[in-house]
Amino acid sequence: MRPFRISNFGFRIWARASFIVALALGLVAVPLPSHGQQPGKVYRIGYFGATEAPMEQTPQHCPIRSDRLWQALEEGLREHGYIVGQNLVLECRWTEGREGLAHALAAELVSLKPDLMIVEGTAQVRAVKQANSEIPIVMVGVVEPVRRGLVASLAHPGGNVTGLTDTVGMEIMGKYVQLLKEAVPKVSRVAVLTTPTSDPDPRGLFRSEMEAAARALDVKLQFYSVREPEELEGAFAAMKKARAEALLVVPSWLLTNLQRRIADFAAQSRLPALYPFRYAPVEVGGLMSYAIDESTIYRRIGFYVDKILKGANPGDLPVEQPTKFELIINLKTAKALGLTIPEPLLIRADEVIR
């Protein structure tokens, strides 16, 4: 049998066809850039957290094992085509609720010249604003950003800051008092755990709103402020001495970091407590929480990141407010405290832990 031969012309036709097939397969195999990014561009984002630093960190100080909120953040970024380790580098720093660290860490992050910064908490946003006026800032976890001078208005923030605010206004503080009174109708003395801060007019509005609600409900408020984690035990000892009958925790990054310890102290003191944090305290034995769904908010950060990296001016992007608060009640804790939660309150709860 004669060996099979290919003429020069036939070989060229075969080679050309093979090249076209290979090129087509290559185009299928290579992921196309999403609408939110430039082909081949690797973005650098600084993440400035107010919560505790993760136990296990990457060389950039970002979490290796993601918690619920970090997972939501990464999901939101991924939805817009930004994937850590592929086209995105995150550099993280954490103040762990200690505002005194904010300025040094902000300067450190700014020196890395990120394309954008995601910043948690009022003190952290203020520190980054003071360290630079050009790098876009997407804020999260900030209450009353207009009153605190971080943005000009919610609709037209101006400057280099936009993002998401954590509350619809000071009226939420009165709502906390109202819910606690509904859960424990006989309560007359409520301890309020808060923190001092250097921000302009921060807790004054909180306090006046709570006191107005307390007067209408014939409740006396007792305020206890902690600056450091070590002061928590003394605060609860003072509550016991003053015969507090219930506890209300004011939103604060330091208290967010201490939420599990607060729940433990409240249980030891047999104080029914309402928390502004969505899950942790109630899951470990706290009585109630009334808070926003933070996972939804952190996922939404990806929208702002995408808009800004595609060229939008942060000062032109309206600041978003939460539209829904969720009430969670732990009936096991109520039973341990000898409380019967009124049925109308249980019906209104978004989740009841039995």
ABEGO torsion letter per residue (X at the ends): XBBBBBBAAAAAAAAAAAAAAAAAAAAAABBBBBAABBBGBBBBBBBBBABBBBABBBAAGBBABBBAAAAAAAAAAAAAGBBBGAABBBBBBBAGGBAAAAAAAAAAAAAAGBABBBBBEAAAAAAAAAABAABBBBBBGBBGAAAAGABABAABAEEABBEBBABAEAAAAAAAAAAAAAABAABABBBBBBBBBABBGAAAAAAAAAAAAAAAAGBBBBBBBBABAAAAAAAAAAAAAAGBABBBBBBBAAAAAAAAAAAAAAAAAGBBBBBABAAAAAAAGBABBBBBBAAAAAAAAAAAAAAAAAGBBAAABBBBBBABBBBBBBAAAAAAAGBBBBAAAAAABABBBX
